[in-house]
Amino acid sequence: MDILFEEQVIQLKKSLEQVLSPKRYEHSLSVAYLAASIAMCYEHVDEKTALIAGLLHDCAKYLSDKEILKECEKYQLPISQTEQKSPFLLHGKLGAYYAKYKYQIQDPQILSAIAYHTTGHPDMTMLEKIIFLADYLELFRTQKTSPTLSVLRSMVFQDINQTTYLVLKNTMEYLQSQKGEIDQTTVATLQFYENLVRRK
């Protein structure tokens, strides 16, 4: 048993439970466990790394939009026009900053997975895809999707790129139906994975 890893996870859980709402904390645990499970199905992905990234992916989500924007300005994190209008999109970037400086996470793979878990980006690493998908597919989620969440949850263990494309497609359709701001990174990510699965 990896005692140091176990102690790290226990401490992170305690720290997160103090700042996150009960619902957000349970979501973070669910994402962490699903991420670790997905990682076990693919080579070259460490399930412990996935667990830590999943735990911390929403570590800045307890702040209001106004506070997130203020913190990002304070720490000079890049802010796009879309993020300026929809500051909640910034919680990934701020979360990566907090993970590094508040929770002493130095692994760049983890930090990147946290930073991009909301928007994604073209040609994501395996860990980035895992956190992106675990956030969308964890068991407390109930959103309507096509195919259904149960189908996507099964698919993610067999074809992660196809699942990434379908989740992005569902996300884009939802955002369009809400007539809200759509981050151009998400648009580019959808185009990338649509092209990728069509070339198969």
Secondary structure in CASP SS format (residue, H / E / C, confidence):
PFRMAT SS
TARGET T0000
AUTHOR 0000-0000-0000
METHOD secondary structure of the structure
MODEL  1
M C 1.00
D C 1.00
I H 1.00
L H 1.00
F H 1.00
E H 1.00
E H 1.00
Q H 1.00
V H 1.00
I H 1.00
Q H 1.00
L H 1.00
K H 1.00
K H 1.00
S H 1.00
L H 1.00
E H 1.00
Q H 1.00
V H 1.00
L C 1.00
S C 1.00
P H 1.00
K H 1.00
R H 1.00
Y H 1.00
E H 1.00
H H 1.00
S H 1.00
L H 1.00
S H 1.00
V H 1.00
A H 1.00
Y H 1.00
L H 1.00
A H 1.00
A H 1.00
S H 1.00
I H 1.00
A H 1.00
M C 1.00
C C 1.00
Y C 1.00
E C 1.00
H C 1.00
V C 1.00
D C 1.00
E H 1.00
K H 1.00
T H 1.00
A H 1.00
L H 1.00
I H 1.00
A H 1.00
G H 1.00
L H 1.00
L H 1.00
H C 1.00
D C 1.00
C C 1.00
A C 1.00
K C 1.00
Y C 1.00
L C 1.00
S C 1.00
D H 1.00
K H 1.00
E H 1.00
I H 1.00
L H 1.00
K H 1.00
E H 1.00
C H 1.00
E H 1.00
K H 1.00
Y C 1.00
Q C 1.00
L C 1.00
P C 1.00
I C 1.00
S C 1.00
Q H 1.00
T H 1.00
E H 1.00
Q H 1.00
K H 1.00
S C 1.00
P H 1.00
F H 1.00
L H 1.00
L H 1.00
H H 1.00
G H 1.00
K H 1.00
L H 1.00
G H 1.00
A H 1.00
Y H 1.00
Y H 1.00
A H 1.00
K H 1.00
Y H 1.00
K C 1.00
Y C 1.00
Q C 1.00
I C 1.00
Q C 1.00
D C 1.00
P H 1.00
Q H 1.00
I H 1.00
L H 1.00
S H 1.00
A H 1.00
I H 1.00
A H 1.00
Y C 1.00
H C 1.00
T C 1.00
T C 1.00
G C 1.00
H C 1.00
P C 1.00
D C 1.00
M C 1.00
T C 1.00
M H 1.00
L H 1.00
E H 1.00
K H 1.00
I H 1.00
I H 1.00
F H 1.00
L H 1.00
A H 1.00
D H 1.00
Y H 1.00
L H 1.00
E C 1.00
L C 1.00
F C 1.00
R C 1.00
T C 1.00
Q C 1.00
K C 1.00
T C 1.00
S C 1.00
P C 1.00
T C 1.00
L H 1.00
S H 1.00
V H 1.00
L H 1.00
R H 1.00
S H 1.00
M H 1.00
V C 1.00
F C 1.00
Q C 1.00
D C 1.00
I H 1.00
N H 1.00
Q H 1.00
T H 1.00
T H 1.00
Y H 1.00
L H 1.00
V H 1.00
L H 1.00
K H 1.00
N H 1.00
T H 1.00
M H 1.00
E H 1.00
Y H 1.00
L H 1.00
Q H 1.00
S H 1.00
Q H 1.00
K C 1.00
G C 1.00
E C 1.00
I C 1.00
D C 1.00
Q H 1.00
T H 1.00
T H 1.00
V H 1.00
A H 1.00
T H 1.00
L H 1.00
Q H 1.00
F H 1.00
Y H 1.00
E H 1.00
N H 1.00
L H 1.00
V H 1.00
R H 1.00
R C 1.00
K C 1.00
END
